[in-house]
Amino acid sequence: MARIDRARVGRYARAGARWARLLAPVRRSVTGIRVFYGVDLLPRPGDPAAGGTAKAQRLATRFPNHPRNFNLLYLSSPHLPRDLGPLVWLARRRGIPVVVNQNGVGYPAWAGDASTTFNAPVRRALDVATHVLYQSAFCKASADAFVGAPRGMWEILYNAVDTTTFTPSVPPPAGGPVLLLGGDQTQAYRAELALRTLAELVASYDEARLLVTGRLVAPANGLVDELGLRDRVELVGRYAQRDAPALLRRAHVLLHTQMNDSCPSLVIEAMACGLPVVYSRSGGTVELVGDVAGIGVPHEATWERLVPPEPRALAEAVSRVLADHDRYRTAARQRAVAEYDLEPWFARHEELFAQLVAQRQRGRR
């Protein structure tokens, strides 16, 4: 007998109850700003979350989730709700503004033949969006190239970090150096490249170590043994957001090997904790780090295939950062506070939400 997926049953039950309420006659108007994020149940603050869910989780601390009685629909692409079509229909029918927070899109180098299928709901979301928040200029360029331009208004709004929670360690971590490969390793090359970079680095740093977080799509132990890194690599696994600052403070450098990353929150969280970033120089990461908070290592830029930088080049960049670590550490923290603090991000959302809700109310008079 097949096992019952209780989580899935719960999701469908909540969605069914929501739609029963949504399709009932509207008896009174909704006042104030009431946002629905396209999911009935969000992770609690501090619980594990990723991608669009993490954005909604954060926003919901200021603008709570209202699945059944809302006047603004906030969607995070490409992680769109399963009932996107009905939600779009309802929003149009009731004149509810739609805000889309646009992250990545599918392209041949990683989505292959599935790129068109992957991008279809993104195109639908952009078609109905009243306003699009692109997470970086790279997000805008890639979406324009593979999905198309939006029909409504748009702007670039980078991700944000709570700089009162994500703070540097005092004093800096001793020993090491310790590199951190953060996030989920959803592409095999990311962990392999980090391990090979560490192998290059140990010739110059006897105590060099690497922390690897998240899910691994391919086992790492075989390569760890092959490279002689058994005592130098710690597989941390997945972690809750509340544990992220303490984890980041264990490291000296964030090693971000992902190519064409759209706007990684991990990078700005690391910078807020005083971690310089050594990274594959492509995507939105270039915009986040700038010229002061780390070093980007060039590699062939193409949408058709993944061509990562050489491990030796990454190791050399790490060495350059470590040689001037205090300056890079200070610059990373200063850039995070000046450019990516959470409060202006909240304020821009509040301003936009109030404007769109007011426009809707004027239109209904």
C-alpha positions in Angstrom: 0.0 0.0 0.0 1.4 3.4 -1.0 2.4 5.7 1.8 0.4 8.8 2.3 2.3 12.0 1.7 0.9 13.9 4.7 2.6 17.2 3.7 1.2 17.1 0.2 -2.3 16.2 1.5 -2.1 19.2 3.9 -1.1 21.6 1.1 -4.0 20.5 -1.1 -6.4 20.7 1.9 -5.3 24.2 2.7 -5.5 25.3 -0.9 -9.0 23.8 -1.2 -10.3 25.6 1.8 -8.7 28.8 0.5 -10.4 28.6 -2.8 -13.8 27.9 -1.2 -13.4 31.2 0.6 -12.0 33.1 -2.4 -14.8 32.1 -4.7 -17.5 33.0 -2.2 -19.2 36.4 -2.7 -17.2 39.3 -1.3 -19.3 40.8 1.5 -17.0 43.7 2.6 -14.1 45.6 1.1 -10.6 44.9 2.2 -8.8 47.9 3.9 -5.1 48.5 4.4 -2.3 46.4 2.8 -3.2 42.7 2.8 -0.6 40.6 0.9 -0.9 37.0 -0.4 2.4 35.3 -1.3 0.9 32.5 -3.3 1.3 29.9 -0.6 -1.0 29.1 2.3 1.6 28.4 4.9 5.0 30.1 5.2 7.9 28.9 7.2 8.2 30.6 10.6 10.9 33.3 11.0 14.3 31.6 11.3 13.1 28.3 9.9 14.8 26.8 6.8 13.7 28.5 3.6 15.2 29.2 0.2 14.5 31.2 -2.9 11.2 32.9 -3.3 9.9 31.3 0.0 12.7 33.1 1.9 11.6 36.4 0.4 8.0 35.9 1.5 9.1 34.6 4.9 11.0 37.9 5.4 8.3 40.2 4.1 5.7 38.5 6.1 7.3 39.8 9.3 6.1 43.3 8.2 3.2 42.3 5.8 1.6 39.1 7.1 0.4 36.5 4.7 -3.4 36.7 3.9 -4.3 33.7 1.7 -8.1 34.3 1.8 -8.7 38.0 1.9 -6.0 40.0 0.1 -5.7 43.1 -2.0 -2.2 42.5 -3.4 -0.7 39.4 -4.9 3.1 39.0 -4.4 4.8 36.3 -6.5 8.4 35.2 -6.5 9.7 33.9 -9.8 10.7 31.3 -10.8 9.2 29.6 -7.7 5.6 30.2 -8.6 2.5 28.7 -7.1 1.0 25.5 -8.6 -2.4 27.3 -9.0 -0.8 30.3 -10.8 -3.5 30.3 -13.5 -6.5 30.5 -11.2 -4.7 33.1 -9.1 -4.0 35.3 -12.1 -7.6 34.9 -13.2 -8.9 36.0 -9.8 -6.5 39.0 -9.6 -7.6 40.2 -13.0 -11.3 39.7 -12.1 -11.0 41.7 -8.9 -8.5 44.3 -10.1 -5.9 43.1 -7.6 -2.4 44.4 -8.3 0.3 41.8 -8.9 3.9 42.3 -7.9 6.5 39.8 -9.2 9.9 39.5 -7.6 11.9 38.2 -10.5 15.0 36.0 -9.9 16.4 33.5 -12.4 15.2 32.0 -15.6 15.9 28.8 -17.5 18.7 28.8 -20.1 20.4 26.0 -22.0 23.6 25.7 -19.9 21.7 24.3 -16.9 18.0 23.7 -17.9 18.8 22.3 -21.4 15.8 21.3 -23.4 13.6 22.1 -20.4 14.3 25.8 -20.6 11.1 26.6 -22.5 8.9 24.6 -20.1 10.7 26.2 -17.1 10.2 29.7 -18.4 6.5 29.4 -19.5 5.0 30.3 -16.0 7.6 33.0 -15.6 6.3 34.6 -18.9 2.8 34.3 -17.6 3.7 36.0 -14.3 5.5 38.9 -16.1 2.5 39.3 -18.5 0.1 40.0 -15.6 2.5 41.9 -13.3 1.6 45.4 -12.4 5.1 45.9 -11.1 8.3 43.7 -11.4 11.1 43.8 -8.9 14.2 42.4 -10.7 16.8 41.3 -8.1 19.7 42.5 -10.2 20.5 44.0 -13.5 21.6 40.5 -14.5 18.1 39.2 -13.7 16.6 41.8 -15.9 19.0 41.1 -18.8 18.5 37.3 -18.6 14.8 37.5 -18.3 14.6 39.8 -21.3 16.7 37.4 -23.3 14.9 34.2 -22.5 11.4 35.2 -21.4 10.8 38.7 -22.7 10.2 42.2 -21.3 7.5 42.9 -18.8 4.2 44.6 -19.7 4.0 46.7 -16.6 6.4 48.9 -14.6 9.7 47.5 -13.3 12.7 48.4 -11.2 15.9 46.7 -9.8 15.7 46.0 -6.1 18.6 43.9 -4.7 18.0 41.4 -1.9 18.6 42.6 1.6 20.2 41.5 4.9 19.5 42.3 8.6 22.8 43.9 9.4 21.9 44.0 13.1 21.8 40.1 13.1 24.4 39.3 10.5 27.5 40.9 12.1 31.2 40.1 12.0 32.8 37.9 14.6 34.8 39.8 17.2 37.7 39.0 17.1 38.0 37.4 13.7 38.1 33.6 13.7 41.4 32.2 14.7 43.4 29.6 12.8 42.6 28.5 9.3 42.0 29.9 6.8 38.5 28.6 6.7 36.6 28.8 3.4 32.8 28.5 3.3 30.9 27.0 0.4 27.4 28.0 1.4 23.8 27.3 0.2 22.6 24.1 -1.4 25.0 22.5 -3.9 22.4 21.8 -6.5 24.9 21.5 -9.3 27.8 19.0 -9.0 30.5 21.3 -10.3 30.0 23.8 -7.4 31.3 21.4 -4.7 33.9 19.8 -6.9 35.3 23.2 -7.8 35.5 24.2 -4.2 37.3 21.0 -3.2 39.8 21.4 -6.0 40.4 25.0 -5.0 41.1 23.9 -1.4 43.5 21.2 -2.8 45.4 24.0 -4.6 45.4 26.2 -1.4 46.8 23.7 1.0 50.3 24.0 -0.5 50.5 27.5 0.9 48.3 27.2 4.0 48.8 24.1 6.1 45.7 24.6 8.2 43.3 25.5 5.3 39.8 24.0 5.7 36.5 24.1 3.9 33.0 24.1 5.2 30.4 22.8 2.8 26.7 23.4 3.5 23.4 22.2 2.1 22.3 19.3 0.0 24.8 17.7 -2.3 23.6 16.3 -5.7 26.6 14.1 -5.9 28.6 12.4 -3.1 31.7 14.3 -2.1 33.6 11.7 0.0 35.2 10.0 -3.0 36.7 13.3 -4.3 37.6 14.3 -0.7 39.7 11.1 -0.3 41.2 11.4 -3.8 42.5 14.9 -3.1 43.7 14.0 0.4 41.4 16.4 2.1 39.7 14.1 4.6 40.6 16.1 7.7 40.1 19.5 6.0 36.5 19.3 4.9 33.4 19.5 7.0 30.0 18.7 5.4 27.7 20.8 7.5 24.4 19.9 5.8 21.3 22.1 5.7 20.9 24.8 8.3 18.1 27.1 9.5 18.3 30.8 8.8 18.6 31.5 12.5 21.8 29.6 12.5 23.3 31.3 9.5 25.2 34.2 11.3 27.0 31.8 13.6 28.0 29.6 10.7 29.3 32.5 8.6 31.4 33.7 11.6 33.3 30.5 11.5 34.9 31.3 8.1 37.4 33.8 6.8 36.3 33.8 3.1 33.1 32.9 1.2 34.0 30.8 -1.8 31.0 31.2 -4.2 31.6 28.9 -7.1 28.1 29.2 -8.8 28.2 30.8 -12.2 25.5 33.2 -13.4 24.0 33.4 -9.9 21.2 36.0 -10.1 21.3 37.7 -6.7 22.5 35.4 -4.0 21.4 36.4 -0.5 24.2 34.2 0.8 26.7 36.7 -0.6 25.3 39.7 1.1 24.8 37.8 4.3 28.5 36.8 4.2 29.5 40.4 3.5 27.5 41.6 6.4 29.4 39.2 8.6 32.7 40.6 7.3 33.5 37.7 4.9 35.2 38.8 1.7 33.9 36.9 -1.4 35.9 35.0 -3.9 33.6 34.0 -6.7 33.0 33.0 -10.3 32.9 36.4 -12.0 29.4 36.3 -13.7 25.8 36.9 -12.9 24.5 39.3 -10.3 27.3 38.4 -7.9 29.5 40.9 -9.7 27.0 43.7 -8.9 26.7 42.7 -5.2 30.4 42.4 -4.4 31.6 45.4 -6.5 35.3 46.2 -6.6 36.0 46.3 -2.9 34.4 43.3 -1.1 36.2 40.4 -2.8 37.7 39.1 -6.0 35.8 37.7 -9.0 37.7 35.1 -11.1 36.8 35.4 -14.8 35.6 32.4 -16.8 34.0 32.0 -20.2 30.6 33.7 -20.2 28.1 31.7 -22.2 24.4 30.7 -21.9 25.0 27.4 -23.8 27.4 25.5 -21.4 28.9 25.8 -18.0 32.6 26.7 -18.1 33.8 27.3 -14.5 37.1 29.1 -13.7 40.2 27.1 -13.0 40.7 25.9 -9.3 44.2 27.4 -9.3 42.8 30.8 -10.3 40.3 30.7 -7.5 43.0 29.6 -5.0 45.2 32.5 -6.2 42.3 34.9 -5.6 41.8 33.5 -2.1 45.5 34.0 -1.4 45.3 37.7 -2.5 42.3 38.3 -0.2 44.0 36.6 2.7 47.1 38.7 2.2 45.0 41.9 2.8 42.2 40.3 4.8 41.5 43.1 7.3 40.9 45.6 4.4 38.6 43.2 2.5 36.8 42.3 5.7 36.1 45.9 6.6 35.0 46.8 3.1 32.6 43.8 2.9 30.9 44.8 6.0 30.7 48.5 5.0 29.2 47.6 1.6 26.6 45.4 3.1 25.4 48.1 5.5 25.5 50.9 2.9 23.9 49.0 0.0 21.8 46.0 1.3 20.5 46.8 4.7 17.0 45.3 5.3 15.2 48.5 6.4 15.4 50.4 3.1 14.2 47.2 1.4 11.2 47.0 3.7 10.6 50.7 3.1 10.6 50.4 -0.6 8.1 47.5 -0.5 5.8 49.5 1.8 5.9 52.5 -0.4 5.2 50.3 -3.5 2.4 48.3 -1.8 0.7 51.5 -0.5 0.8 53.1 -4.0 -0.6 50.0 -5.8 -3.4 49.5 -3.2 -4.4 53.1 -3.3 -4.5 53.0 -7.1 -6.8 50.0 -6.9 -9.1 51.7 -4.4 -9.4 54.8 -6.6 -10.2 52.7 -9.6 -13.0 51.0 -7.8 -14.8 54.2 -6.8 
